[in-house]
Amino acid sequence: LARDFMAIEQSGFSEQLSWEIEALQATYGEDLTVESTKSTVRVNVYPYTAEDTTQQFVEAAVCFKVSSSYPDEAPNILLLDAKGLGDARESELLHKLQQEAQSLQGELMLGHLCEVAKEWMTKENHPVSSCVFCLD
């Protein structure tokens, strides 16, 4: 973890973003991936289920592409490896995150956006089809 943060500090990320990534690492641990060469932060997000993975019917990775103008410019947001959501709900979540990001321009927001995604997934924690094993 310390080695990862040293790489972040040397990556050219702003000091603000480096601090935010350090906080994300403390919160999300192994569910966080940082690709400093691509200015990308990826967080695997699951619904709140008291860590009972048998009750997690949806999941996705929220990928933030941050520019050198962040946080004054909102990050580009993608959902990757979404499971259990279906196209309509995946689009709904992405739209919600994009709107929230636009409203928070000028503020550090990555942690907040991850929490918005977790809360939304908790509310929508049911598979789109009757096959809970498919999670597609």
Secondary structure, 3 states (H helix, E strand, C coil): CHHHHHHHHCCCCCHHHHHHHHHHHHHHHHHEEEEHHHCEEEEEECCCCCCCHHHCCCEEEEEEECCCCCCCCCCEEEEEEEECCHHHHHHHHHHHHHHHHHHCCCCCCHHHHHHHHHHHHHHCCCCCCCCCCCCC
